[in-house]
Every structure is written in C-alpha cells, then in structure tokens.
Amino acid sequence: AVDKPHNHIIHAGDFAFFNKDLGDLNYPENHTLVLGNHDRDKGRDRERLGRWFGRIIGSRRTWMEPINSGIIEAKLPGRPVKVLVSHYPQRDLQGCDYQVYGHVHNNLFLQPEREENDTWVLDHPNYLNAGVEITDYIPMTLAQLIDANEDATRRVW
C-alpha cells in the first residue's frame, strides 16, 4: 500500500535470504537497499536484488562499516533533516540529524549482554531502530519511525 510512485523506500539491510521468490515490487526504481550481513550480493543473487532495488549501497563484506551507508534528506514538521541510513548502527552521524539502522532487531533490549557493543544507541534518541519488530514489516516515514521507537521504548523496556 505504501509502494507508490512518489514514495522512495529505503531498506536497512537483511532484506531476504532468497529462500523463495518474493514477487515484484511496484516501483523498484524507488527502492534503495543498504546491504546487510544476510543479503547475498554476488552473481545471480545480485541480479535478483536488481529486480527489487534501483539502488544498492555497500556490500555484504562491508555491512558494519560507515561506507555501507547512505545519507538522505527528509522532512519533519517545520524542518528539513538529514538521515544516515545503514545496516549497522554508526557512532559517527556524518553531519546528519538522525541515524536509521537495522541489524540488531530487539536484541538491544531483550538480550543486551549479547549486543553489549551496541547498547550505546539506547541513550541517543536520534538513533532509530528500523527492525521489523518496530515497523511490523511496514515501511514508515521518518516521523512514524521516531514515534514507533518512542512507543517501543516505553512499551517493552
């Protein structure tokens, strides 16, 4: 329902393990994938990713590094903002107002001892978890993601 011609959808990695055909997206040219550690990006798998994404950032080998990220411009009520999108949380905001990441899912809250190198993001409200547990598998606007992160923090942890 949100895959419309005027929307640009950014995926923060781990899009698919390619166990099955996922069908087609309506506007793949409007989709960007920041590759995660579970995204296969060689040969036939890269071709399949090309069916779904007009732009692919990074590689499976660089999923933790700052080069495996993209900067986008977004709007919040009354102001433009810059957003750093990556698969893995990045300490350096690279001049951005927010950082949207995937990878850690709810593990930061549920199993902090497993993710002890990443728990620093919990103290920073400008770092936004885009994991499917937060988004319920539905693409969100930046404002919706901010609200969802605040709700998840209050509700679960």
C-alpha positions as CSV (number, residue, x, y, z in Angstrom):
1,A,0.0,0.0,0.0
2,V,2.9,2.4,0.6
3,D,4.7,1.4,-2.6
4,K,3.5,4.4,-4.6
5,P,5.3,6.2,-7.5
6,H,6.0,9.3,-5.3
7,N,7.5,7.4,-2.3
8,H,11.1,6.4,-2.0
9,I,11.5,3.4,0.2
10,I,14.9,2.6,1.9
11,H,15.6,-0.8,3.3
12,A,18.2,-1.0,6.1
13,G,19.5,-4.5,5.2
14,D,18.7,-8.1,5.6
15,F,16.0,-7.9,3.0
16,A,15.8,-11.6,2.1
17,F,17.7,-14.9,2.4
18,F,16.4,-15.8,-1.1
19,N,14.6,-19.0,0.1
20,K,11.8,-18.2,-2.3
21,D,10.7,-15.8,-4.9
22,L,9.3,-12.6,-3.3
23,G,7.4,-11.4,-6.3
24,D,7.8,-8.0,-7.7
25,L,7.7,-4.5,-6.2
26,N,5.6,-1.9,-7.9
27,Y,8.3,0.7,-8.3
28,P,11.7,-0.9,-7.8
29,E,13.4,2.2,-9.1
30,N,12.2,4.0,-5.9
31,H,13.7,1.4,-3.6
32,T,17.2,1.5,-2.1
33,L,18.8,-1.3,-0.2
34,V,21.7,-0.8,2.2
35,L,23.1,-4.3,2.2
36,G,23.2,-6.2,5.4
37,N,25.1,-9.2,6.6
38,H,22.4,-11.6,5.4
39,D,21.9,-10.1,1.9
40,R,23.6,-12.2,-0.7
41,D,25.1,-9.8,-3.3
42,K,27.1,-11.9,-5.7
43,G,26.2,-13.2,-9.2
44,R,22.6,-14.4,-9.5
45,D,21.6,-13.1,-6.1
46,R,22.8,-9.6,-7.2
47,E,20.7,-9.9,-10.3
48,R,17.7,-10.8,-8.2
49,L,18.3,-7.8,-5.9
50,G,18.3,-5.6,-9.1
51,R,14.7,-6.7,-9.7
52,W,13.6,-5.1,-6.4
53,F,16.1,-2.2,-5.9
54,G,17.0,0.7,-8.2
55,R,20.0,1.5,-5.9
56,I,22.1,-0.9,-3.8
57,I,24.5,0.6,-1.3
58,G,27.5,-1.3,0.1
59,S,28.3,-5.0,0.1
60,R,27.9,-8.0,2.4
61,R,31.5,-7.7,3.4
62,T,31.2,-4.0,4.5
63,W,27.9,-4.2,6.3
64,M,29.4,-2.9,9.6
65,E,31.4,-0.1,8.2
66,P,30.5,3.6,7.7
67,I,30.9,3.2,3.9
68,N,27.9,0.9,4.0
69,S,25.5,3.8,4.5
70,G,23.7,6.4,2.6
71,I,22.5,9.9,3.5
72,I,19.1,11.1,2.6
73,E,17.2,14.3,3.1
74,A,13.8,14.1,4.7
75,K,11.2,16.4,6.2
76,L,9.8,16.6,9.7
77,P,7.1,19.1,10.5
78,G,8.6,22.5,10.0
79,R,12.1,21.5,9.1
80,P,14.3,19.5,6.7
81,V,16.6,16.9,8.2
82,K,19.4,14.7,7.1
83,V,19.3,11.0,7.8
84,L,22.1,8.5,7.8
85,V,20.8,5.0,6.9
86,S,22.9,1.9,7.5
87,H,22.5,-1.7,8.4
88,Y,24.7,-1.5,11.5
89,P,24.4,1.4,14.0
90,Q,27.1,4.0,13.2
91,R,28.5,6.2,16.0
92,D,29.5,9.0,13.6
93,L,26.4,10.7,12.3
94,Q,28.4,12.2,9.4
95,G,26.7,15.5,9.9
96,C,23.2,14.0,10.0
97,D,20.3,14.7,12.4
98,Y,19.2,11.1,12.7
99,Q,20.6,7.6,12.1
100,V,18.3,4.8,11.0
101,Y,19.7,1.3,11.3
102,G,18.6,-2.4,11.1
103,H,20.6,-5.4,12.2
104,V,20.1,-5.5,15.9
105,H,16.3,-6.1,15.9
106,N,15.1,-6.1,19.5
107,N,18.2,-7.8,20.8
108,L,19.5,-4.5,22.3
109,F,16.5,-4.5,24.7
110,L,15.9,-8.2,25.1
111,Q,19.4,-9.5,25.3
112,P,21.7,-6.5,26.0
113,E,24.6,-8.8,27.0
114,R,24.6,-10.3,23.5
115,E,24.8,-6.9,21.9
116,E,26.9,-5.1,24.5
117,N,29.0,-3.3,21.8
118,D,25.8,-1.6,20.5
119,T,23.8,-0.7,23.6
120,W,25.2,2.9,23.4
121,V,22.4,3.7,20.9
122,L,19.8,3.3,23.6
123,D,21.0,6.5,25.2
124,H,20.5,8.5,21.9
125,P,17.0,9.3,20.7
126,N,18.3,10.3,17.3
127,Y,19.3,6.7,16.6
128,L,16.3,4.9,15.2
129,N,15.9,1.1,15.0
130,A,14.1,0.2,11.8
131,G,14.0,-3.5,12.6
132,V,10.8,-5.4,11.7
133,E,9.8,-5.7,15.3
134,I,9.5,-1.9,15.4
135,T,7.9,-1.4,12.0
136,D,5.8,-4.6,11.8
137,Y,7.2,-5.2,8.3
138,I,5.6,-2.0,7.0
139,P,7.7,0.9,5.6
140,M,7.4,4.0,7.7
141,T,8.0,7.7,7.3
142,L,10.8,9.2,9.4
143,A,8.2,10.8,11.7
144,Q,6.4,7.4,12.1
145,L,9.7,5.7,12.9
146,I,10.5,8.3,15.5
147,D,7.1,7.7,17.2
148,A,7.4,3.9,16.8
149,N,10.8,3.9,18.5
150,E,9.5,6.0,21.4
151,D,6.5,3.7,21.7
152,A,8.6,0.6,21.7
153,T,10.9,2.0,24.4
154,R,8.0,2.9,26.7
155,R,6.0,-0.3,26.0
156,V,8.6,-3.0,26.2
157,W,11.6,-1.8,28.0
